[in-house]
Amino acid sequence: MTQAERVQKAVGDFGAAARAKLINSASTGQPEDQLRAPLEALFKALAAEAIPVSIMTMVGEASLADLKARPDYSVTVDKALIGFFEVKAPHAIRTGD
């Protein structure tokens, strides 16, 4: 499988996992929170294309006290902080119907 095919698969897997959580009518939760596990899997799959996944860590609800902010995730590689990201709930889901 080529790198492009692996990335395409990772994005497709993310979409399928997110959709399954977001359209579950038997139990509902906060839409943004439903994206956490699929996003973590996506980031790990994408990171694996460039680095050993074992050296990447995503820490939820990281506090930036100086900025009075709390992004949903901080990301470290080999224990060095490389960035933050905020997850936003999707506004609409395309079901293909």
VEXVEXBA-379844 format. One record per residue: residue in one letter; chain; x, y, z of N, C-alpha, C, O in turn. Coordinates in steps of 0.1 Angstrom, whole numbers, m for minus. Layout:
<pts>
PT  type  mol  n.east  n.north   n.up  ca.east  ca.north  ca.up  c.east  c.north   c.up  o.east  o.north   o.up
PT     a    A       X        Y      Z        X         Y      Z       X        Y      Z       X        Y      Z
...
</pts>
This chain:
<pts>
PT  type  mol  n.east  n.north   n.up  ca.east  ca.north  ca.up  c.east  c.north   c.up  o.east  o.north   o.up
PT     m    A       8      m12      0        0         0      0       9       12      0      18       13      8
PT     t    A       6       22     m9       14        34     m9      11       44      2       0       42      9
PT     q    A      19       53      4       16        63     15       3       70     12      m5       72     22
PT     a    A       1       74      0      m12        81     m3     m24       72      0     m34       77      5
PT     e    A     m23       59     m3      m34        50      0     m36       48     15     m47       47     20
PT     r    A     m25       48     23      m26        47     37     m32       59     43     m41       58     52
PT     v    A     m29       71     38      m35        84     43     m49       84     39     m58       88     48
PT     q    A     m53       80     27      m67        80     23     m75       70     32     m86       73     35
PT     k    A     m69       59     35      m76        49     44     m78       55     58     m88       53     64
PT     a    A     m67       62     63      m68        68     76     m80       78     77     m87       79     86
PT     v    A     m80       86     67      m91        97     66    m105       90     65    m114       94     71
PT     g    A    m106       80     57     m118        72     55    m122       66     68    m134       66     72
PT     d    A    m113       60     75     m116        53     88    m120       63     98    m130       61    106
PT     f    A    m114       75     98     m118        86    107    m133       90    104    m141       90    113
PT     g    A    m136       92     91     m150        95     87    m160       85     92    m170       88     97
PT     a    A    m157       72     89     m166        62     93    m168       61    108    m179       59    113
PT     a    A    m157       62    116     m158        61    130    m166       73    136    m174       71    145
PT     a    A    m163       85    131     m170        97    135    m184       96    132    m193       99    140
PT     r    A    m187       92    120     m201        91    116    m209       81    124    m220       84    128
PT     a    A    m203       70    127     m210        60    135    m213       65    149    m224       62    154
PT     k    A    m204       73    155     m207        78    168    m217       90    167    m226       91    176
PT     l    A    m217       98    157     m225       109    156    m240      106    152    m249      114    155
PT     i    A    m242       95    146     m256        92    141    m262       81    150    m273       76    147
PT     n    A    m256       77    161     m261        67    169    m273       72    177    m272       80    185
PT     s    A    m285       67    173     m297        72    179    m300       65    192    m309       70    200
PT     a    A    m294       54    195     m296        47    208    m290       55    220    m296       54    231
PT     s    A    m280       62    218     m273        70    228    m266       82    222    m259       80    212
PT     t    A    m268       93    228     m262       105    222    m253      112    233    m256      110    245
PT     g    A    m243      119    228     m235       126    237    m231      140    230    m237      143    220
PT     q    A    m223      147    236     m219       160    230    m211      157    217    m202      149    217
PT     p    A    m216      163    206     m210       160    193    m195      162    193    m188      154    187
PT     e    A    m190      172    199     m175       175    199    m168      163    206    m157      159    201
PT     d    A    m173      158    216     m167       147    224    m167      134    216    m158      126    218
PT     q    A    m176      133    207     m177       120    199    m165      119    189    m163      109    184
PT     l    A    m159      130    187     m148       131    177    m134      127    183    m125      125    176
PT     r    A    m133      127    196     m121       125    203    m114      112    199    m102      112    194
PT     a    A    m120      100    201     m113        87    197    m110       87    182     m99       82    179
PT     p    A    m120       90    173     m116        90    159    m104       99    156     m96       96    147
PT     l    A    m104      111    162      m93       120    159     m80      115    164     m70      116    157
PT     e    A     m80      109    176      m67       103    181     m62       92    172     m50       91    169
PT     a    A     m71       84    167      m67        73    157     m62       79    144     m52       75    139
PT     l    A     m68       90    139      m64        97    127     m50      103    129     m41      101    120
PT     f    A     m48      110    140      m35       116    142     m24      105    143     m13      107    138
PT     k    A     m27       94    150      m17        83    151     m14       77    137      m2       75    134
PT     a    A     m24       75    129      m22        70    116     m13       79    107      m4       75    100
PT     l    A     m16       92    108       m9       102    100       5      103    105      15      105     97
PT     a    A       7      104    118       20       105    124      29       93    120      41       94    118
PT     a    A      23       81    119       30        69    116      37       70    102      46       62     99
PT     e    A      32       79     94       39        81     81      52       88     82      60       88     72
PT     a    A      55       95     93       67       103     94      76       99    106      88      101    106
PT     i    A      70       94    117       77        92    129      72       79    136      62       74    132
PT     p    A      80       73    145       75        62    153      63       67    162      65       76    169
PT     v    A      52       61    160       40        65    167      42       65    183      36       73    190
PT     s    A      51       57    187       53        56    202      59       69    208      58       70    220
PT     i    A      64       77    200       70        90    205      61      102    204      64      112    209
PT     m    A      49       99    199       39       110    198      28      108    209      23       97    211
PT     t    A      25      119    216       15       118    227       5      129    225       9      141    223
PT     m    A      m8      126    226      m18       137    226     m24      137    240     m28      127    245
PT     v    A     m23      149    246      m28       151    260     m41      160    259     m41      171    254
PT     g    A     m52      154    264      m65       161    264     m66      172    274     m60      171    285
PT     e    A     m73      183    270      m76       194    279     m63      200    285     m63      202    297
PT     a    A     m54      203    277      m41       209    281     m44      223    286     m51      231    279
PT     s    A     m39      228    297      m41       241    302     m30      251    297     m18      247    299
PT     l    A     m34      262    293      m25       273    290     m28      285    299     m34      294    294
PT     a    A     m24      283    311      m29       293    321     m25      307    318     m33      317    320
PT     d    A     m13      309    312       m9       323    309     m18      329    298     m20      342    298
PT     l    A     m24      321    290      m33       327    279     m47      325    283     m56      329    276
PT     k    A     m50      319    295      m63       317    300     m71      309    289     m82      312    285
PT     a    A     m65      298    284      m71       290    274     m69      275    278     m60      272    285
PT     r    A     m77      267    272      m76       253    274     m79      246    261     m91      242    259
PT     p    A     m69      244    252      m72       237    240     m76      222    243     m72      217    253
PT     d    A     m83      216    233      m87       203    235     m75      193    236     m76      183    243
PT     y    A     m65      196    229      m53       187    229     m40      195    228     m39      206    222
PT     s    A     m30      190    235      m16       194    232     m10      181    225     m14      170    228
PT     v    A       0      183    217        7       172    210      22      173    213      28      184    211
PT     t    A      27      162    217       42       162    219      48      151    211      41      141    208
PT     v    A      60      153    207       68       143    200      81      142    207      88      151    208
PT     d    A      84      130    211       96       127    219      97      136    231     108      142    234
PT     k    A      86      139    238       84       147    250      87      162    247      89      169    256
PT     a    A      87      166    234       88       180    231      74      185    226      68      179    217
PT     l    A      69      196    231       57       201    227      58      206    213      66      214    210
PT     i    A      48      202    204       49       207    191      36      215    187      36      221    177
PT     g    A      26      214    195       14       223    192       2      219    200       2      210    208
PT     f    A      m9      226    197      m22       224    203     m32      224    192     m30      229    181
PT     f    A     m43      218    195      m55       219    186     m68      218    193     m69      212    204
PT     e    A     m78      225    188      m91       226    193    m100      218    184    m100      219    172
PT     v    A    m109      210    190     m119       202    183    m132      210    183    m136      216    193
PT     k    A    m138      211    171     m151       217    170    m162      207    166    m159      199    157
PT     a    A    m174      208    171     m185       199    168    m188      202    153    m189      213    149
PT     p    A    m192      191    146     m196       193    132    m210      199    132    m218      197    141
PT     h    A    m213      208    123     m226       214    122    m236      205    115    m248      206    118
PT     a    A    m231      197    106     m241       188     98    m233      176     94    m221      176     91
PT     i    A    m240      165     93     m234       153     88    m240      149     75    m252      149     73
PT     r    A    m232      147     65     m237       142     52    m239      127     53    m229      120     55
PT     t    A    m251      123     51     m254       109     52    m253      101     39    m253       89     39
PT     g    A    m254      109     28     m254       102     15    m267       98     11    m269       92      0
PT     d    A    m277      101     19     m291        98     15    m297      108      6    m309      107      2
</pts>
